[in-house]
Amino acid sequence: MLQYYINKLDYWFAEVKENWYGLRIGFHWLGYNISEQDWASAETTCYSLRDYAIAMQSDMGETTNSVRYYTGACLQYINDNWPEKVDPLTMESLINVMLLADPSEVEYFIGIVDAYRQSVWNKPFNQEFFAALARGFEEWE
C-alpha cells in the first residue's frame, strides 16, 4: 500500500513541476509582451498564468488527488505500521544475528571491521586508552 501512495505522490509532484514550468514560461512571455506593448497577448498570457495557478492550487489542495493528500497518506501508513516496540540490541541478539548471517553478510562485516582496523593501524598507541578498556573487563578474571 505504501508503494501505491509513493507512486501517486511521485505523479502529483510531476504535475506540480509541470505547472511551475507553465508559470515560469507564462511570466517570461508576459514580460516580453509588456515590453513590446502587445497588450492583447499580455492579456492572454495573464489568463494562462491564472490557469496554471488554479492547477497548482488543485495539485496542492485537499482533494484525494493531490500532493497534500498522498503526503499525508504516506505518513499515516508509516505511522500505522511502525513497530510499537523494537527489541533491544544486546550482545546475545547481536551474536544470534551474526550466527544466522549468510556468507556475503559475514564477508561484508569483516570487510568493515578490517577497514576500521586499517584506519588506526599507523596511529600512535594510546596506552591510557587501551589500559582503561582492559580495566573494564577486569571482572572476568
C-alpha positions in Angstrom: 0.0 0.0 0.0 2.8 2.4 0.8 4.3 1.9 -2.7 0.9 2.9 -4.2 0.9 6.1 -2.2 4.5 6.8 -3.1 3.8 6.3 -6.8 0.8 8.6 -6.6 2.9 11.2 -4.8 5.5 10.9 -7.5 2.8 11.5 -10.1 1.5 14.6 -8.3 4.9 16.1 -7.8 5.4 15.7 -11.6 2.1 17.6 -12.1 3.3 20.3 -9.8 6.6 20.5 -11.7 4.7 20.9 -15.0 2.6 23.7 -13.5 5.6 25.5 -12.2 7.2 25.2 -15.6 4.0 26.7 -17.2 4.1 29.6 -14.7 7.7 30.3 -15.5 7.1 30.3 -19.2 4.0 32.4 -18.8 5.8 35.0 -16.8 8.5 35.1 -19.4 6.0 35.8 -22.2 4.1 38.2 -20.1 7.2 40.3 -19.6 8.1 40.1 -23.3 4.6 41.1 -24.4 4.5 44.0 -22.0 7.9 45.2 -23.2 6.7 45.0 -26.7 3.4 46.7 -25.7 1.5 43.8 -27.1 -1.5 44.2 -24.7 -3.7 41.5 -26.3 -1.0 38.9 -25.9 -0.2 40.1 -22.4 -3.9 39.7 -21.5 -3.9 36.1 -22.9 -0.8 35.3 -21.0 -2.3 36.6 -17.8 -5.3 34.2 -18.2 -2.8 31.4 -18.9 -1.0 32.2 -15.7 -4.3 32.2 -13.9 -5.0 28.7 -15.2 -1.6 27.4 -14.1 -2.2 29.0 -10.6 -5.6 27.2 -10.4 -3.9 23.9 -11.4 -1.2 24.5 -8.7 -3.9 25.2 -6.1 -5.7 21.9 -7.1 -2.4 19.9 -7.0 -1.7 21.1 -3.5 -5.3 21.1 -2.3 -7.3 18.9 0.0 -8.8 16.5 -2.6 -7.8 12.8 -2.8 -5.8 13.6 -5.9 -3.2 16.0 -4.6 0.3 16.2 -3.2 -1.1 17.1 0.2 -3.4 14.0 0.3 -0.7 11.5 -0.8 2.0 13.0 1.5 -0.5 12.6 4.4 -1.4 9.1 3.3 2.3 8.0 3.2 3.0 9.4 6.6 -0.2 7.9 8.1 0.7 4.5 6.6 4.2 4.7 8.1 2.8 5.8 11.4 0.2 2.9 11.5 2.7 0.3 10.6 5.7 1.4 12.6 6.6 -1.2 15.2 5.5 -0.2 18.7 8.5 -1.7 20.4 11.8 -2.6 18.9 13.8 -5.5 20.5 16.8 -4.2 22.5 20.2 -4.6 21.0 22.0 -7.0 23.3 25.2 -9.0 22.9 23.1 -12.1 22.7 20.9 -10.7 19.9 24.0 -9.5 18.1 25.7 -12.9 18.3 22.5 -14.7 17.2 22.2 -12.4 14.1 25.8 -13.0 13.3 25.4 -16.8 13.5 22.4 -16.6 11.1 24.2 -14.3 8.6 24.8 -15.6 5.1 28.4 -15.7 3.8 28.1 -12.5 1.9 26.9 -10.6 5.0 29.8 -12.1 7.0 32.3 -11.1 4.3 30.8 -7.5 4.3 31.0 -7.3 8.1 34.6 -8.5 8.2 35.5 -6.0 5.4 34.1 -3.2 7.5 36.0 -4.3 10.7 39.2 -4.7 8.7 38.7 -1.2 7.2 38.3 0.3 10.7 41.4 -1.6 11.9 43.4 -0.4 8.9 42.3 3.2 9.6 44.0 3.1 13.1 47.0 0.9 12.2 49.5 3.7 11.8 48.2 5.9 14.7 50.3 6.2 17.9 49.4 3.6 20.5 47.4 5.3 23.3 48.5 3.3 26.4 46.0 5.0 28.8 43.0 4.4 26.4 43.7 0.7 26.0 44.5 0.3 29.7 41.1 1.8 30.5 39.4 -0.6 28.1 41.2 -3.5 29.7 40.2 -2.4 33.2 36.6 -2.6 32.0 36.9 -6.3 31.6 38.7 -7.0 34.9 35.6 -8.6 36.5 36.0 -11.5 34.1 39.2 -12.7 35.8 
